[in-house]
Amino acid sequence: MGQTPGHLNSDGQNLLVYGKEFGNVFIGVQPTFGYEGDPMRLLFSRSASPHHGFAAYYTYLNHIWKADAVLHFGTHGSLEFMPGKQMGMSGECYPDNLIGTIPNLYYYAANNPSEAAIAKRRGYASTISYLTPPAENAGLYKGLQELNELIGSYQTLKDSGRGIQIVNTIMDQARICNLDQDVNLPDINAEEMDQGQRDTIVGSVYRKLMEIESRLLPCGLHVIGQPPSAEEAIATLVNIASLDREDEGIWALPTLIAESIGRNMEEIYRNSDKGILADVELLQDITLATRAAVALWYRNKLMPTVEFPLFPN
């Protein structure tokens, strides 16, 4: 712990507790996790201890503010990771010493039950789950978007005299975007390839672009008590609807769409991974149809009864 007051949560003479009072509520900022000069030492050393500022914060809540309860807000803090036994806390364990007798409520993300169990076991927390933030598709930007437009041009003009030139440009742009780390791009001119080879190269690049575009990214932070909007929920629901549940006899929406046109979804996935352009294009059509169906259902809050084209031109 070093000499008091230390350098963390201190002005050199006094220990500082950061926060603001609102009537009978104190909103504070938990001090940084760590040990002066070696932040990770607390995780691996039983003899280490939290810095003076961290101990002062919980001493303030217990003995000066005299809190009736504490609410740790969000995943996750560091009280439960302080030195001490892994279970069966005693008075010699820092989580027990720091929280004292204050009831500990903890807003914790629903997708992290393993560490929530640590908060319960070592911090005596009663956890209240909150939703993870809604997700959205990553989309394409800059060079990747330009590459996608080139592929669209190839699909339209591949049988014309410009097809070979477009394939060469696609390979150059893919290298600029570092896709050659994931897609095998030959070091020869597209003019030396036959139509099938050119289609396979374009299909492989297109498949990788689809994978990048479909990745899920969180939309900011979840707001307690505020459900996601229709637009925010769609990407998450599409991914849920895209999973087969064989044990329950429930098939994914892409599987059902593929069967409706006489195709097997697993075969489409395999062929797409091989770069077979026709099936890569079909996979993209099925993906867009799935998104359209889920969006229509969610916005109407019931199963859609209107007809819409699965594969619009």
C-alpha positions in Angstrom: 0.0 0.0 0.0 3.0 2.3 0.6 3.2 5.5 2.6 -0.1 7.4 3.2 -1.7 9.1 1.4 -0.1 7.8 -1.7 -0.5 9.2 -5.2 -3.9 7.7 -6.3 -7.0 9.6 -5.2 -4.8 12.0 -3.3 -3.6 15.6 -3.6 -0.4 14.7 -1.8 -1.7 15.6 1.7 -5.3 14.4 1.7 -7.2 11.4 0.5 -9.9 12.4 -2.1 -13.3 10.8 -2.5 -14.8 11.8 -5.9 -18.5 12.2 -6.0 -21.5 14.5 -5.4 -24.3 14.5 -2.9 -28.0 14.8 -4.1 -30.0 15.0 -0.8 -29.8 11.6 0.8 -28.1 10.1 -2.3 -24.3 10.1 -2.9 -23.1 9.3 -6.5 -19.4 8.5 -6.4 -16.7 7.2 -8.7 -15.1 4.0 -7.6 -11.3 4.6 -7.4 -9.0 3.0 -10.0 -8.2 -0.6 -9.6 -4.5 -1.3 -9.1 -1.3 -0.9 -7.1 1.0 2.0 -7.5 3.6 1.2 -10.1 2.1 -2.3 -10.8 -1.7 -2.3 -11.5 -1.9 -6.0 -12.0 -0.2 -7.0 -8.8 -3.5 -7.2 -6.9 -4.7 -10.0 -9.1 -1.8 -12.3 -8.4 -0.5 -11.4 -4.9 -2.2 -12.5 -1.7 0.0 -10.1 0.3 -0.8 -7.0 -1.8 -3.5 -4.6 -0.7 -5.6 -1.9 -2.4 -4.2 1.7 -2.4 -5.1 4.1 0.3 -7.6 6.0 -1.9 -9.6 2.8 -2.6 -9.8 1.9 1.1 -10.7 5.5 1.9 -13.6 5.4 -0.5 -15.4 2.5 1.2 -14.4 3.8 4.6 -16.2 7.1 3.7 -19.3 5.2 2.6 -19.4 3.1 5.8 -18.4 5.5 8.5 -18.8 9.1 7.3 -21.6 9.1 4.8 -23.1 6.0 6.7 -24.8 4.7 3.6 -27.9 2.4 4.1 -27.0 0.6 0.9 -24.6 0.8 -2.1 -25.5 0.3 -5.7 -22.6 -0.6 -8.0 -23.8 0.5 -11.4 -22.6 -1.4 -14.5 -20.3 -4.2 -15.4 -17.9 -4.2 -13.7 -16.2 -2.7 -10.7 -13.1 -3.9 -8.8 -14.3 -4.4 -5.2 -14.9 -8.1 -5.8 -11.4 -8.6 -7.3 -9.5 -7.4 -4.3 -7.1 -9.8 -2.5 -8.5 -12.4 -0.3 -9.9 -15.9 -0.5 -11.9 -17.0 -3.5 -14.8 -18.1 -1.4 -15.9 -18.0 2.2 -14.7 -14.5 2.9 -13.3 -13.7 6.3 -12.3 -10.5 8.0 -8.9 -10.7 6.6 -10.2 -10.6 3.0 -10.3 -7.1 1.4 -13.7 -7.4 -0.2 -15.2 -8.2 3.2 -13.2 -5.4 4.9 -14.2 -2.8 2.3 -17.9 -3.4 1.9 -18.4 -3.9 5.6 -22.0 -4.4 6.6 -23.5 -2.3 3.7 -26.0 -4.1 1.6 -24.5 -4.3 -1.9 -26.8 -4.1 -4.9 -25.2 -4.5 -8.3 -26.5 -3.7 -11.8 -24.7 -6.4 -13.9 -24.8 -7.2 -17.6 -27.0 -10.2 -18.3 -24.4 -11.7 -20.7 -21.6 -12.0 -18.0 -23.0 -14.5 -15.4 -19.5 -15.9 -14.6 -18.2 -12.7 -13.2 -21.5 -11.8 -11.7 -21.0 -15.0 -9.6 -17.7 -13.5 -8.4 -19.5 -10.3 -7.4 -22.0 -12.4 -5.4 -19.4 -14.8 -3.9 -16.7 -12.3 -3.0 -18.6 -8.9 -2.7 -21.8 -10.2 -1.2 -23.7 -8.6 -4.1 -27.4 -9.0 -5.0 -27.2 -8.7 -8.7 -29.9 -7.1 -11.0 -29.4 -8.0 -14.6 -29.6 -5.4 -17.4 -29.7 -6.0 -21.1 -26.6 -5.7 -23.2 -26.8 -2.8 -25.7 -28.6 -3.5 -29.0 -26.3 -4.4 -31.9 -26.1 -3.3 -35.4 -24.4 -4.6 -38.5 -20.9 -3.2 -39.0 -21.5 -2.3 -42.6 -18.9 -1.3 -45.1 -17.0 1.9 -45.5 -14.2 3.6 -47.5 -12.1 1.0 -49.4 -14.4 -1.9 -48.5 -17.5 0.0 -49.9 -15.6 0.8 -53.1 -14.7 -2.9 -53.4 -18.4 -3.8 -52.9 -19.3 -1.4 -55.7 -16.7 -3.0 -58.0 -18.2 -6.4 -57.3 -21.6 -5.0 -58.3 -20.1 -3.7 -61.5 -18.6 -7.1 -62.2 -21.9 -8.9 -61.7 -23.4 -6.6 -64.3 -20.5 -6.5 -66.8 -18.6 -9.7 -66.4 -19.6 -11.0 -69.8 -18.6 -7.7 -71.5 -15.1 -6.6 -72.5 -14.7 -4.8 -69.1 -15.0 -8.0 -67.0 -11.3 -8.8 -67.0 -10.3 -5.2 -66.1 -12.8 -5.1 -63.3 -11.4 -8.4 -61.8 -7.8 -6.9 -61.9 -9.1 -3.8 -60.1 -11.0 -5.9 -57.5 -7.8 -7.9 -56.7 -5.8 -4.6 -56.4 -8.4 -3.0 -54.1 -8.7 -6.2 -52.0 -4.9 -6.1 -51.4 -5.2 -2.4 -50.4 -7.9 -3.4 -47.9 -5.6 -6.3 -46.6 -8.2 -8.9 -47.7 -5.3 -10.9 -49.2 -4.6 -12.0 -45.6 -7.9 -14.0 -45.7 -8.6 -14.5 -49.5 -6.2 -16.3 -51.8 -5.4 -13.8 -54.6 -3.2 -15.1 -57.4 -0.3 -12.9 -58.7 -1.4 -13.2 -62.3 -3.4 -11.0 -64.6 -7.1 -11.8 -64.8 -6.6 -12.1 -68.6 -4.8 -15.4 -68.0 -7.7 -16.9 -66.1 -10.8 -18.5 -67.4 -14.3 -17.3 -66.5 -14.7 -19.8 -63.7 -11.5 -18.7 -62.0 -12.5 -15.0 -62.2 -15.9 -15.8 -60.8 -14.3 -17.7 -57.9 -11.9 -14.9 -57.0 -14.8 -12.3 -57.1 -17.0 -14.7 -55.1 -14.3 -15.3 -52.4 -13.8 -11.5 -52.0 -17.6 -10.9 -52.0 -18.0 -13.6 -49.3 -15.4 -11.9 -47.1 -17.1 -8.6 -47.5 -20.5 -10.1 -46.5 -18.8 -11.5 -43.4 -17.4 -8.1 -42.5 -20.6 -6.3 -43.2 -22.7 -8.7 -41.1 -20.5 -8.4 -37.9 -22.4 -7.1 -34.9 -21.3 -4.0 -33.1 -22.9 -2.6 -30.0 -25.0 0.6 -30.4 -23.6 2.6 -27.5 -24.6 1.7 -24.0 -27.9 0.2 -22.6 -30.1 2.7 -20.8 -31.8 1.2 -17.8 -35.5 1.0 -18.3 -35.4 1.9 -22.0 -36.0 -0.9 -24.5 -34.2 -0.8 -27.8 -36.0 0.8 -30.7 -37.3 -1.3 -33.7 -34.3 -0.3 -35.8 -31.8 -1.1 -33.0 -33.4 -4.5 -32.3 -33.5 -5.8 -35.8 -29.9 -6.8 -36.2 -29.9 -8.8 -33.0 -33.2 -10.5 -33.9 -32.0 -11.4 -37.3 -29.1 -13.2 -35.8 -31.4 -15.0 -33.4 -33.7 -15.9 -36.3 -30.7 -17.3 -38.2 -30.0 -20.1 -35.8 -31.4 -23.6 -36.2 -32.9 -25.1 -33.0 -32.9 -28.8 -34.0 -33.8 -30.0 -30.5 -36.9 -27.9 -30.5 -37.8 -28.6 -34.2 -37.4 -24.9 -35.0 -35.5 -24.0 -38.2 -33.7 -20.8 -38.9 -35.4 -18.3 -41.3 -32.5 -18.6 -43.8 -33.0 -22.4 -43.8 -36.7 -22.0 -44.5 -36.1 -19.5 -47.3 -33.5 -21.8 -48.9 -35.9 -24.7 -48.8 -38.6 -22.6 -50.4 -36.5 -22.3 -53.5 -35.4 -26.0 -53.4 -31.9 -25.4 -52.0 -30.1 -26.6 -48.9 -28.7 -23.9 -46.6 -25.7 -25.8 -45.5 -24.8 -26.4 -49.1 -25.1 -22.7 -49.9 -22.8 -21.9 -47.0 -20.2 -24.5 -48.1 -20.3 -23.2 -51.7 -20.0 -19.6 -50.6 -17.0 -20.4 -48.5 -15.4 -21.9 -51.7 -16.1 -18.7 -53.6 -18.8 -20.0 -55.9 -20.1 -16.7 -57.0 -23.7 -17.8 -57.8 -24.1 -19.1 -54.3 -22.4 -16.1 -52.7 -25.0 -13.9 -54.5 -27.8 -16.2 -53.4 -26.5 -16.1 -49.7 -26.6 -12.3 -49.9 -30.2 -12.4 -51.2 -31.2 -14.8 -48.4 -29.5 -12.5 -45.8 -31.3 -9.4 -47.1 -34.6 -11.3 -47.3 -34.2 -12.5 -43.7 -33.5 -8.9 -42.6 -36.6 -7.7 -44.4 -38.8 -10.4 -42.9 -37.7 -9.7 -39.4 -38.0 -6.0 -39.8 -41.5 -6.3 -41.1 -42.5 -8.7 -38.3 -41.0 -6.5 -35.5 -42.5 -3.3 -36.8 -45.9 -4.8 -37.0 -45.5 -6.7 -33.7 -47.1 -9.8 -35.3 -46.2 -12.3 -37.9 -46.4 -10.6 -41.3 -49.4 -11.4 -43.4 -48.5 -9.2 -46.4 -46.6 -10.5 -49.3 -43.2 -9.1 -50.3 -40.6 -10.3 -52.8 -37.9 -12.4 -51.2 -35.5 -11.7 -54.0 -36.3 -8.2 -55.4 -34.6 -7.3 -58.6 
